Structure formats: C-alpha cells, structure tokens
Amino acid sequence: MRNKYFLFALILNFIFISTCISQSRDSVVIIEHADSLVGTEIDGETARQLIGNVKLRHGSTIVTCDRAIQFLTSNRFTMEGVVQIKDDTMRLVGSRGAYYAKDKVGEMFERVLLEDPTTHLQATYGKYFAGEKKAYFRGNVYVEDTATVLTSNELTYYRSAEKSIAEGNVIINNRRNKLTLTGNHFENDKKINYSKMSINPKLIQIDTTSDGKMDTLVVTAATLESFQDSLERLIATDSVKIKRGNVSGEGGLCVYYTEADSIYLTRAPYIWYETGKNEDNQVSGETIFLKLKKRKLETAYIRGRAVAISRADTIHTNRFNQMTGQEIILRFADEKVQRINVITTATSLYYLFDNEKPNGINLTTGDEIVVNFKDGKIDKIKAVSGVEGKYYPEKMVKGKESDYNLPEFNWKKDY
C-alpha cells in the first residue's frame, strides 16, 4: 500500500515539476543580439542594459530596438529608439516601448505603427497581446486598408478572428462606393463581410447625377449594419430617417441596396417627395419599396393599407388629394408623377378647380383606380370595376375640408 501512495505522489510531483519547467521556458526571453550588455541596479531591482542593435526572441515574437533595459525579477523590458515587435505577418513599431514577458504583452508609445498584409494603422499608443493575437490602440487612431479609411479615438483589433472594434468619434470613408459612415461604436468582421455602427450612427453618400449635379444620400438610425456579400446592402434599424435628392422618409427598418440603387422601408414607413413645384406629397403603408434610376425616383410600391396624399393647392393649404387601397404604385419621370395605380378596395378623393378657382370634391371608389398626370397635375382619373362616384359642391366643402378627409388620412405636417 505504501508503494502505491509513493508512486501516486511521485506522479503528482512529476506533473508539478513539468508544469513549472514549461511555464519557466514559456517566460524566457532569448537575447539574440546586443552590441554591449552592462549589469546595473535600478530602484533596487537587478537589471541589464542592452545597447545597440538589440534583438530579443520570445516564442514566435521578435522584438528589436536601439536600446533596452531588462529587469530580471519582474521579467520586463523597457525599450527606446525605433522599437519593433514582429509576430508572424504583423509588425508593430513605436518610438519607445515596453515588453512584459510573463504576460506576453508589448506596449508602444508615440508615433505607433501597425502593419499587416492588408492593413496599415497609426496611433499615439498601442498595446499588443501576443498570446491572444490582439492589439489595442488609442489616440488619433488611423486605419487604412484596400478600400476604406477609418479614424477613431480607440480601436481593438483581433488578428486571428479578423475582427475590429472602434470607439469614439468613428469616421469611415469608403473610396469604392463614396460612403462616409460616422458614429461612436463600430464593429467589423472581415471574414463574413459584415459591419455595424451604433451610438448616433449616420451614413452619407455623395454622388454625381447624370446632369453633373451633386446628389447626397443621408441615413440616420439607432443602428446601421452593412452586408457586403452577394447582395450588398445597408440595414438601418429603429428611428430611421433617410434623405436623397427630392425624396425623404422614415420608418422602423430601412434596407438600402447600394448596387441596385433601391430602398425598402417597413415598420410604419412614410415617404415624402417633391414633384415639380409641389413639395407636399406623402405616401405610407405597411411596406414601401423605392426604385431609383440614376439617383432619381423612378417607381414607388406601397403595399398594405396604402395611402397617398398630396396638397391640392398652395393657397388652400388644408385641401389634400387622397388615395387609399391595398396597394399603390407611383411612376415618375423627370421628377414628376406620371401615373398612380391604386389596386384593391381603391378610393380616390381629389379637389376640383375651375381656372384655379375651387370647385368642390370628387370621390371615386372601385376595384382599381388609375390616375394620369400632366405637368405634375391630375389630368385623368379612371376607375375599373365596381365603380361608384360622388361629387360634393364647393358650397358644402368650403371651410369644412377636414370633414371630407378619408378615414385613412394620416398627414404628417412636420417631417
């Protein structure tokens, strides 16, 4: 029995000794070169000064500098003069730095530079965790890769996972699609081509239209996500507001297809657009899909309790032409409405004018209503199947316009 316990204790002792040896070897930094080495004592700790062409090796990590001090008890180095840490394909450079062998951590101060095969980074301060393959930077952070430039207050870079997190005054410029993204918290995952901006995010895309004019897309929301896979798109979530040329809108969720130049809105979406001299046009529904062509609105599809409203007259500002149905399709040309199709349980209410003099209201219902426009004004209205119509003369309408609004009337005055 005593032999059995002796053997067990011997095995435990062997495991303990092996672990200690492994840890000891793991913390050993090999001095591969220094022009001179001088022993000294600093603040009561034994130290060595390494001077000239210093090269240290710690596992796969190589450190070079002009001068270094090795503190033997704490197993740390302070370094000066073009300090460089190399780990595989990564190169971290600074004017001065420190290396902590026990934790496999290097620090860089002043004019810090990191280079990876596809990434160039600059900052005031940098810290590299060799064991975790992680780097942290702060102070005037500047990152550039093949397509974008990022600036921020802080940035954490996970090399193996190819992920990065930027904090504080984040600005991203994408040269390829002329997008500028701002916010205070940004996450990027290169492996799946996904990124997310939160905390006051804002997207701006400046482009040039076919006639040479500058055209700007602006999107704000609680969160902006970018997917750059087979279908490149930007998803804005919560309190979404968009503006592009003569079109603006809001909703709970917006998807902008950058290559297809189209916008999808849902969760109580509203769109406002300008046509000719009329700036007061609004559509709403359960979902809205906008197709743009050369940065101009071409077609709008409104589905589910669809409502289209436009101010009928600039003088009589409380008069609104209104259309409702399960689906409304608006087609545009030269920034003017050409035709509106109201489909399924269609209703149209529009104000009549005789040489700009008010002349009552015409109310039409049917399975489908087609409204044709000329020079931005209603030209012809055609109802199809199950048609019913009513006319309300001006003497009944004047001063009581709101009484004739359709039940679905939901005009938003402030947008």
C-alpha positions in Angstrom: 0.0 0.0 0.0 2.9 2.4 0.9 4.4 1.7 -2.6 1.1 2.6 -4.2 0.9 6.0 -2.3 4.6 6.6 -3.1 4.0 6.0 -6.8 1.0 8.4 -6.8 2.9 11.1 -5.0 5.8 10.7 -7.5 3.4 11.1 -10.5 1.9 14.3 -8.9 5.4 15.7 -8.3 6.4 14.9 -11.8 3.4 16.7 -13.2 4.1 19.8 -11.0 7.7 19.9 -11.9 6.9 19.6 -15.7 4.4 22.4 -15.5 6.8 24.7 -13.7 9.6 23.9 -16.3 7.1 24.6 -19.1 6.0 27.8 -17.6 9.6 28.8 -17.0 10.6 28.1 -20.6 7.5 29.9 -21.8 8.5 33.1 -20.0 12.2 33.0 -21.1 13.2 35.8 -23.5 16.2 35.0 -25.5 18.7 37.9 -26.1 19.8 37.1 -29.7 22.0 40.1 -30.1 23.2 43.4 -28.5 26.3 45.3 -29.2 27.0 45.6 -25.5 25.5 44.4 -22.2 26.0 46.2 -18.9 24.8 44.9 -15.5 23.2 47.5 -13.1 20.6 48.0 -10.4 17.5 50.3 -10.9 15.1 51.1 -8.0 16.5 48.1 -6.0 15.9 45.6 -8.9 18.8 43.9 -10.7 18.8 44.9 -14.4 20.9 44.7 -17.6 21.4 47.5 -20.1 21.3 46.2 -23.7 22.8 48.8 -26.1 23.0 48.8 -29.9 21.1 46.6 -32.4 19.1 44.8 -29.8 17.2 41.7 -30.8 15.0 39.6 -28.5 13.0 36.5 -29.2 10.1 35.2 -27.2 8.5 32.2 -28.9 7.3 33.4 -32.3 7.5 37.1 -31.2 10.7 39.1 -32.2 11.5 42.4 -30.6 14.2 44.8 -31.9 15.2 48.3 -30.7 18.3 50.5 -30.3 18.5 50.3 -26.5 16.7 48.2 -23.8 16.8 47.7 -20.1 16.0 44.2 -18.8 14.6 44.0 -15.3 15.4 40.4 -14.2 13.0 40.0 -11.3 9.9 41.3 -13.0 11.0 39.9 -16.4 10.2 43.0 -18.3 11.9 45.2 -20.8 11.8 49.0 -21.5 13.0 49.9 -25.0 13.9 53.1 -26.9 14.8 54.0 -30.5 12.7 52.5 -33.3 11.1 49.8 -31.2 9.7 47.0 -33.3 7.6 43.9 -32.4 7.1 41.2 -35.1 4.7 38.3 -34.8 4.1 36.3 -37.9 2.9 38.7 -40.6 2.3 41.6 -38.1 4.7 44.4 -37.5 4.2 46.9 -34.6 6.6 49.9 -34.4 6.9 52.8 -32.0 9.4 55.4 -30.8 9.7 53.7 -27.4 8.0 50.8 -25.7 7.9 48.0 -23.1 7.6 44.3 -23.2 6.3 42.1 -20.3 7.5 38.5 -20.9 5.3 37.0 -18.2 2.1 38.1 -19.9 3.5 38.2 -23.5 2.4 41.8 -23.8 4.1 44.7 -25.6 3.4 48.4 -25.3 4.3 51.2 -27.8 4.3 54.9 -27.2 4.5 57.9 -29.7 4.0 57.5 -33.4 2.8 53.9 -33.2 2.5 52.0 -36.5 1.0 48.6 -37.1 1.2 46.8 -40.5 -0.4 43.6 -41.5 -0.6 42.3 -45.2 -3.8 44.3 -45.9 -3.9 46.8 -43.0 -2.0 50.0 -42.1 -2.6 51.5 -38.7 -1.3 54.6 -36.9 -2.0 55.8 -33.3 -0.5 57.6 -30.3 -0.4 54.5 -28.1 -0.5 50.7 -28.9 -0.6 47.5 -26.9 -0.1 44.0 -28.3 -1.2 40.8 -26.6 0.9 38.1 -28.3 -0.9 35.2 -26.6 -4.4 36.4 -27.7 -3.2 37.8 -31.0 -5.0 41.0 -30.0 -3.9 44.7 -30.4 -5.4 47.8 -28.7 -4.8 51.4 -29.8 -5.9 54.8 -28.6 -5.2 58.4 -29.6 -5.7 59.7 -33.2 -6.3 56.2 -34.5 -6.0 55.9 -38.3 -6.6 52.7 -40.2 -6.3 52.2 -43.9 -6.9 49.0 -46.0 -7.6 48.4 -49.6 -11.0 50.1 -49.7 -11.5 52.2 -46.6 -10.0 54.7 -44.2 -11.1 54.7 -40.5 -10.4 57.2 -37.8 -11.4 56.9 -34.1 -10.4 57.5 -30.5 -9.8 53.8 -29.7 -9.6 50.6 -31.6 -9.2 46.9 -30.7 -8.0 44.5 -33.4 -8.4 40.7 -33.2 -5.9 39.3 -35.7 -6.9 35.7 -35.9 -10.7 36.4 -36.0 -10.1 39.4 -38.4 -12.4 41.5 -36.2 -12.1 45.0 -35.0 -14.0 47.3 -32.7 -13.6 51.1 -32.8 -14.9 53.5 -30.1 -15.4 57.3 -30.0 -15.7 59.7 -32.9 -15.6 56.9 -35.5 -15.4 58.1 -39.1 -15.2 55.6 -42.1 -14.6 56.7 -45.7 -15.2 54.0 -48.3 -13.5 55.1 -51.5 -15.2 52.4 -53.7 -18.8 53.5 -53.2 -18.2 57.0 -51.8 -19.8 56.3 -48.5 -19.0 58.1 -45.2 -20.1 56.4 -42.0 -19.9 58.1 -38.6 -20.9 57.1 -35.1 -19.4 56.2 -31.7 -19.2 52.4 -31.8 -18.2 50.4 -34.8 -17.7 46.6 -35.2 -16.2 44.9 -38.3 -15.9 41.2 -39.2 -13.9 40.8 -42.3 -14.4 37.0 -42.6 -18.2 37.4 -43.2 -18.0 40.9 -44.8 -20.2 42.4 -42.1 -20.0 45.6 -40.1 -22.2 47.6 -37.7 -22.2 51.2 -36.5 -24.2 52.2 -33.4 -24.5 55.2 -31.0 -25.6 58.1 -33.1 -24.7 56.5 -36.5 -25.0 58.4 -39.7 -24.4 57.5 -43.3 -23.6 60.0 -46.1 -23.1 59.1 -49.7 -22.2 61.8 -52.1 -22.6 61.1 -55.8 -23.0 63.0 -59.1 -26.2 62.7 -61.2 -26.2 62.4 -64.9 -26.6 66.1 -65.3 -23.5 66.8 -63.2 -25.2 67.9 -60.1 -24.2 66.7 -56.6 -26.6 64.2 -55.1 -26.4 63.2 -51.4 -27.9 60.2 -49.5 -28.2 60.7 -45.8 -29.4 57.9 -43.4 -29.7 58.1 -39.6 -30.9 55.4 -37.2 -30.2 53.7 -33.9 -28.1 51.1 -35.7 -26.6 50.8 -39.2 -25.4 47.4 -40.5 -23.6 46.7 -43.7 -23.6 43.4 -45.5 -21.1 43.1 -48.4 -21.9 39.5 -49.6 -23.6 38.5 -52.9 -26.2 41.3 -52.3 -24.6 44.4 -51.0 -26.9 46.3 -48.7 -27.2 48.6 -45.7 -29.8 47.9 -43.0 -30.9 50.8 -40.7 -32.9 49.9 -37.6 -35.1 52.0 -35.2 -35.9 55.7 -35.7 -34.8 55.5 -39.3 -34.6 58.8 -41.3 -33.5 58.9 -45.0 -33.0 61.7 -47.4 -31.9 61.5 -51.1 -32.5 64.3 -53.6 -36.2 65.1 -53.6 -37.1 62.1 -51.6 -37.1 61.7 -47.8 -38.6 59.2 -45.4 -38.8 57.5 -42.1 -39.6 54.1 -40.6 -38.6 51.4 -38.1 -36.5 49.5 -40.6 -34.8 50.5 -43.9 -32.8 48.4 -46.3 -30.7 50.3 -48.9 -29.5 48.1 -51.8 -26.4 50.1 -52.8 -25.7 48.4 -56.2 -29.4 48.2 -57.2 -30.0 51.8 -56.0 -33.3 50.9 -54.3 -34.7 51.4 -50.8 -37.1 49.2 -48.8 -38.9 50.6 -45.8 -41.2 48.9 -43.3 -42.5 49.3 -39.7 -44.7 52.3 -40.0 -42.9 53.8 -43.1 -43.5 57.2 -44.6 -42.1 58.8 -47.7 -42.2 62.4 -48.8 -41.3 63.6 -52.3 -41.2 66.7 -54.4 -42.7 66.8 -57.9 -42.3 70.0 -59.9 -43.5 72.9 -57.8 -45.4 70.7 -55.4 -43.3 69.8 -52.3 -46.1 68.3 -50.3 -46.6 64.7 -51.3 -46.7 61.8 -48.8 -47.2 58.0 -49.1 -47.4 55.4 -46.3 -48.3 51.8 -45.9 -47.1 48.6 -44.3 -44.1 48.4 -46.7 -42.6 50.8 -49.2 -40.2 49.9 -51.9 -38.5 52.7 -53.9 -36.7 52.1 -57.2 -34.3 54.8 -58.2 -32.7 55.3 -61.6 -29.6 57.4 -61.9 -30.2 58.6 -58.3 -33.8 59.8 -59.2 -37.1 58.3 -58.0 -38.5 56.1 -60.8 -41.1 53.9 -59.1 -42.6 53.6 -55.6 -44.5 50.5 -54.5 -46.7 50.9 -51.4 -48.3 47.7 -50.0 -50.7 47.0 -47.2 -53.1 49.8 -46.2 -51.5 52.1 -48.7 -52.2 55.8 -48.5 -51.1 58.5 -50.9 -51.7 62.2 -50.0 -50.7 65.4 -51.9 -51.5 69.0 -51.2 -54.1 70.0 -53.8 -53.4 73.8 -53.8 -50.7 76.1 -52.4 -53.3 78.7 -51.5 -55.9 76.5 -49.9 -53.4 74.6 -47.8 -55.9 72.5 -45.9 -57.0 70.7 -49.1 -55.4 67.3 -49.8 -55.9 64.9 -52.7 -56.1 61.4 -51.2 -55.9 57.8 -52.4 -56.2 54.6 -50.4 -56.0 50.9 -51.3 -54.2 47.7 -50.5 -51.5 48.6 -53.0 -50.4 51.9 -54.7 -47.9 52.2 -57.4 -46.5 55.6 -58.4 -44.4 56.0 -61.5 -42.2 59.1 -62.1 -40.4 60.7 -65.0 -38.3 63.9 -64.8 -39.1 64.1 -61.1 -42.8 64.4 -61.7 -45.6 61.8 -61.1 -46.8 60.3 -64.4 -49.3 57.8 -63.2 -50.7 56.3 -60.0 -52.3 52.9 -59.8 -54.5 52.2 -56.7 -55.2 48.5 -56.5 -57.9 46.6 -54.5 -60.6 48.5 -52.5 -59.4 51.6 -54.2 -60.6 55.1 -53.1 -59.7 58.4 -54.6 -60.6 61.9 -53.2 -59.5 64.9 -55.2 -60.3 68.6 -55.2 -61.6 70.2 -58.4 -60.6 73.6 -59.7 -62.0 75.7 -62.5 -59.3 78.0 -63.7 -57.7 77.8 -60.3 -61.0 78.6 -58.6 -62.1 75.9 -56.1 -65.0 73.8 -57.4 -65.7 71.0 -54.8 -64.6 67.4 -54.4 -64.9 64.3 -56.5 -64.9 61.0 -54.5 -64.4 57.7 -56.5 -64.2 54.1 -55.4 -63.6 50.9 -57.4 -61.5 47.7 -57.6 -58.7 49.8 -59.2 -58.2 53.4 -59.9 -55.7 54.8 -62.4 -54.7 58.5 -62.2 -52.7 60.1 -65.0 -50.9 63.3 -64.6 -49.8 66.1 -66.9 -47.1 68.6 -65.8 -47.4 67.3 -62.2 -51.2 67.9 -62.1 -54.1 65.4 -62.3 -55.2 65.0 -65.9 -57.4 61.9 -66.0 -58.9 59.5 -63.4 -60.2 56.1 -64.5 -61.9 53.6 -62.2 -62.2 49.9 -63.1 -64.9 47.5 -61.9 -67.4 48.2 -59.1 -67.2 51.9 -59.7 -69.0 54.4 -57.5 -68.6 58.2 -57.5 -69.8 61.2 -55.6 -69.5 64.9 -56.1 -69.6 67.5 -53.3 -70.1 71.1 -54.5 -67.9 73.9 -53.3 -70.5 75.4 -51.0 -70.6 72.2 -49.0 -66.9 71.9 -48.8 -65.6 75.4 -48.1 -64.5 75.7 -44.5 -65.2 72.0 -43.8 -62.4 70.4 -45.7 -61.3 68.2 -42.8 -64.8 66.6 -42.6 -64.2 65.1 -46.1 -60.8 63.5 -45.4 -60.8 59.8 -45.9 -60.7 57.6 -42.7 -57.1 56.7 -43.5 -55.9 60.3 -43.7 -52.6 60.5 -41.8 -50.8 63.6 -43.0 -47.7 64.4 -41.0 -47.2 68.2 -41.0 -43.6 68.1 -39.6 -41.2 65.9 -41.4 
